[in-house]
Amino acid sequence: MYFLTEYYEYYFYGVFILVISFIILLLCYIITFKNPYTEKNYGYECGFDPFSDARNPFHVKFYLISIIFIIFDVEVAFFFPWAISIKELMFFGYYTMYLFIFILLIGFVYEWKKGALEWE
């Protein structure tokens, strides 16, 4: 019984959050319009209407752009830990990140010159 009286505030807030969440979800379900039509239920594929089976091969450009995006996106994710610990890194951290950005820029310019970012 001592356990329940000591943490009653946490139980109250937990139940309160669950009740409020349920009420908000219920209101969203009640208030929204339910007007299904063919265009709304139609599958969406890369901005164009599907014209064949999904197992047909795609143009290589789709894969190339997605791989380039993933590579540069993962590299940009390295900026967050660097930005958090910038005071502890001092000059070594600055120069290392400038070198990293320079290498990233070289890769970007290379991709640009090769025409990998051109969409035909």
N, C-alpha and C positions, 0 to 999 in steps of 0.2 A: 504494500500500500504506500510505503514511503516513496517508492520509485515513481508512482503515478502522481503524487502531489508535488514532487520536485520538478517534474518536466511537463506540467499541465499546459504551460504556455506554448511549448513546441507542438503538443498534440492539437491544441486549439488552432494554431496557425496552419498546421498541416491540413486539418479538416476544413478550415476556412478557405484555403487555396483550392482544395479539391471541389468544394461546393461552388465557388466562384467560377472555376474553370468549366465545370459542368453546365452552369447557367449560361455562360458565354457561348459555349458550343451549341446548346439547345436553342438559344436566341438566333444564332447564325443559321441554324437549320430551319427555323420557323420563318425568319424574315426573307431569306433568299428566294429568288424566283426560280421555279423549276419549269423551264421551258426548253426541253431538249428538241433539237432539230438536226438535220443531217450534217450540216457544216460544223456544228458544234461537236458532234460525236465523231466526226471524221478524223482519221489518223493524221498526225502532223509529222512530216519528215523533212528536215533541213530547209524549210521555206518553199518547197515545191510539192506539187501534188504527186502522190505515188503513182507511178506509171507501169510498174511491173512487180514481180515477186521480190521479196526482201533478200532472197539468196543470190540474186544477180550481182555481179561484181560492181563496185563503185569505182569512180575515177580515182586515180592515185592522189590527186590533189586534195581530196578530203583527208586522207591519212597523213599527208605531208603537213598540211596546215595544223591538224590536231597534234601531231608530234612536236612541231615547232612551238605551239602554244604551251604544251605541257612542259617542255624543256625550259622555256623562258619563265613560265609561271613558278616552277619549282626553284629556279635560281633567284627569282625575286623574293621568294619566301625566306631566303637567307638574310634579307635586310632587317627583318623583325628582331631576331636575337641581337644583331649588331646594334640596332637602334636602342635597345634596352640597356645594353652593357657598354655604351659608348664612353661613359665617364671612366670606367675601369680600364678600357683598352688604350686610351690616350693616343699618342702619335702612331704607334705600331698598328692600332686598329684602323686609324684613318688611312694610312698608306696601303694596308692590306685590302681594305674595301675599295679604294680607288683602283688598285690593281685588278680586283674582281670585276668592277664596273667596266674597266678598260677591256678586259677579256670578253665580257658579255657584249660590249659594243662592237668588238671585232667580229664576233659570231653573228650579230645582227646585221652588220654591214655586209658580211659575206653572204648571208641568206638573201639580203636585198639585191645584191649584185647578181647573184645566180638566178634571180627571178622566182624564188620560191614563194614570195609573198604576192606575186601577180596572180590575179584571178582572170582566166580567159573566158 
